[in-house]
Every structure is written in structure tokens, then in C-alpha cells.
Amino acid sequence: MYKSSYKKLDDRQLWNSFRNSDKQCLSTLFNRYYSKLFNYGFNIVQNDEFVKDCIQELFLTLLEQRNTVSNAYSVHSYLFVSMRRMLFYNLRKRKNQQIRNKVFTEHFIDENFHIENRIINSEIEHELADILQRALSDLSNRQKQVIHLKYFEGLSNSEIAKLLCINRQSVYNHVSEAIKQLKYSVKSAA
């Protein structure tokens, strides 16, 4: 058939010929219904490109499934119902995609935020450890001994006094002086 002869066929004839693998009939239906389907779709979704994409997808789907497409008593109704389904299907798909993107983005940002915080905290801890190490090195040998036994070994003041053969009051004095000196050193370094 020539192109001009397709235009003379009514919708049902075109539809039936299309179902029998005549692709040109679908092309004629596309041209015949494009504007009507666009206006219909635009009344539902005010997005030109989205509606155009849905029309394209509708006719591509029809073309791909031409062997299983049912007989349409009203091609007009069939196309409009199919267009409505296509619009809502793509709207749901778009909404689900936006939700997935939002969840992914929030997760990705949240994960990066936690990683960055861990890195920052680790750097701060290393820096504080360096400051404390330098401050400890400024203490006298006896102060270092007392601080190590009290805070790193967990000994009580009485135990430290017995171990170092000094009285308990001396242990208190060494601890007190060492802490004052450590505080001063840490404050001046920060």
C-alpha cells in the first residue's frame, strides 16, 4: 500500500493491519493521534517532554508487542486508556527513582560525614597524644614515675608510696604538681 492509501483507512482497519505486522499502519495511527494524545497527557501532567516521552514509549511498546496486542473495538479509547496507563506508570517509576536517589544520597552523604568525622577525630586524638607526650617529657623523673604508676598502671596512692618507698603525702604532692604542669603545657600547646 502507498502512504496516501493508509490515510484513507479508518482506525479499526489500521489497527487490524498493524496487528498483522503492517508497521506503516501504526505510523499512520501515531500521526493521527499524536496531537490528541499530547493534549490529553498534558492535561494530566504539565510537562511537555515527559508527555512526549510517554507517547513515544506507548507506540514503541505497541510495536514490540504487536503480535499480542488485543483487538480494539475503539482504537481511540484503546490509545487513550493506554496513554493514561503509560503516564501513571512513568510517574510512579519517576517517583520511585527520586525516592531511591534521595535515600542513596542521604546514605552517601551520611556515610561520608561519618567517615570525615572519624578522620577528623583520629587526627585530633593523634595531635592530643603528641601534645600530652611532649608535656609528659617535661615532667621530672619522679613525677613521670608517679603519673605512670597511678594512671597507666592503676595503682592507688598507698601502693605507689610503698613501691617507691616514700610517704603517701609525697605521692599526692607529686601527682598534684604533675597535673598542674600537664594542664599548663597542654593549654599553651593548644
C-alpha positions in Angstrom: 0.0 0.0 0.0 1.0 3.6 -0.6 1.2 6.1 2.2 -1.8 8.0 0.8 -3.9 4.9 0.9 -3.2 4.4 4.6 -4.7 7.8 5.3 -8.0 6.6 3.8 -8.3 3.7 6.2 -10.4 4.1 9.3 -8.8 3.4 12.8 -10.0 -0.1 13.1 -8.7 -1.1 9.7 -5.3 0.4 10.5 -5.3 -1.3 13.9 -6.1 -4.7 12.4 -3.5 -4.3 9.7 -1.0 -3.2 12.3 -1.8 -6.4 14.4 -1.0 -8.3 11.2 2.5 -6.8 11.1 2.0 -3.8 8.9 4.2 -1.3 10.8 3.1 1.6 8.5 -0.4 1.4 9.9 1.0 2.1 13.4 2.9 5.0 12.0 -0.3 6.4 10.5 -2.1 6.0 13.8 0.8 7.7 15.5 0.5 10.7 13.2 -3.3 10.7 13.5 -3.4 10.6 17.3 -0.2 12.4 18.4 -1.7 15.8 19.0 -4.7 14.4 20.7 -2.7 12.2 23.0 -0.3 15.0 23.7 -3.1 17.3 24.7 -4.7 14.6 26.8 -1.4 13.8 28.5 -0.6 17.5 29.1 -3.9 17.9 30.9 -2.7 15.2 33.4 1.0 16.1 33.6 2.1 19.6 32.7 5.5 18.6 31.4 6.0 18.7 27.6 9.0 16.4 27.4 7.5 13.9 29.9 4.3 13.6 27.8 6.2 13.3 24.5 8.4 10.6 26.0 5.3 8.7 27.2 3.7 8.9 23.7 6.9 7.6 22.2 7.1 4.8 24.7 3.5 3.9 24.2 3.9 3.4 20.4 7.3 1.6 20.9 5.6 -0.8 23.3 2.7 -1.3 20.8 5.3 -2.0 18.1 7.2 -4.5 20.2 4.0 -6.3 21.3 2.1 -6.1 18.1 1.6 -9.9 18.0 0.0 -10.0 21.4 -2.0 -6.7 21.2 -5.7 -7.3 21.6 -8.4 -6.4 19.1 -9.6 -2.8 19.8 -13.2 -2.1 19.1 -12.4 1.6 19.7 -8.9 2.4 18.8 -9.4 5.9 20.1 -10.4 4.5 23.6 -7.6 1.9 23.5 -4.9 4.5 22.8 -6.2 7.0 25.4 -6.5 4.3 28.1 -3.0 3.1 27.2 -1.7 6.6 27.3 -3.2 7.2 30.7 -1.6 3.9 32.0 1.7 4.9 30.5 1.7 8.3 32.1 0.9 6.9 35.6 3.3 4.1 35.2 6.1 6.5 34.3 5.1 8.9 37.1 5.3 6.1 39.6 8.6 5.0 38.1 10.0 8.6 38.3 8.7 9.0 41.9 10.3 5.7 42.9 13.5 6.7 41.2 13.5 10.0 43.1 12.9 8.2 46.4 15.8 5.8 45.7 18.0 8.7 44.7 17.1 10.6 47.8 17.8 7.6 50.1 21.1 6.9 48.3 22.1 10.5 48.5 21.2 10.7 52.2 23.0 7.5 52.9 26.1 8.5 50.9 26.2 12.0 52.5 25.6 10.5 55.9 28.3 7.8 55.4 30.8 10.4 54.1 30.0 12.7 57.0 30.8 9.8 59.4 34.0 8.9 57.6 35.1 12.6 57.7 34.3 12.8 61.4 36.2 9.7 62.1 39.2 11.1 60.2 39.0 14.4 62.0 38.6 12.8 65.4 41.5 10.5 64.7 43.7 13.5 63.7 42.6 15.3 66.8 43.4 12.3 69.0 46.9 12.0 67.4 47.5 15.7 67.9 46.4 15.5 71.6 48.5 12.4 72.1 51.6 14.2 70.7 50.9 17.3 73.0 50.4 15.0 76.0 53.6 13.1 75.2 55.6 16.3 74.9 54.0 17.6 78.2 54.9 14.3 80.0 58.5 14.5 78.8 58.8 17.9 80.6 58.0 16.3 84.0 60.7 15.4 86.5 61.6 11.7 86.7 59.8 11.2 90.0 56.6 12.9 88.5 56.8 10.7 85.5 57.1 7.6 87.7 54.1 8.6 89.9 51.9 9.5 86.9 52.7 6.3 85.1 52.0 4.2 88.2 48.8 6.0 89.0 47.2 6.5 85.6 48.7 3.8 83.4 49.2 1.0 85.9 46.1 1.9 88.0 47.9 1.8 91.4 46.5 3.6 94.4 48.4 6.3 96.2 49.2 3.9 99.1 50.5 1.3 96.7 52.7 3.9 94.9 54.0 5.1 98.3 55.0 1.6 99.3 56.6 0.8 95.9 58.7 4.0 95.7 59.5 4.0 99.5 58.0 7.5 100.0 55.1 8.6 102.2 51.6 9.0 100.8 51.6 12.8 101.1 54.6 12.9 98.8 52.7 10.9 96.3 49.8 13.4 96.5 52.2 16.3 96.1 53.9 14.7 93.0 50.6 13.9 91.4 49.2 17.4 92.1 52.3 19.2 90.7 52.5 16.9 87.7 48.8 17.5 86.8 49.3 21.3 87.2 52.3 21.2 84.9 50.5 19.0 82.3 47.5 21.3 82.3 49.7 24.3 81.7 51.7 22.5 79.0 48.6 21.3 77.2 46.9 24.7 77.3 49.9 26.5 76.0 50.3 24.0 73.1 46.7 24.2 72.1 
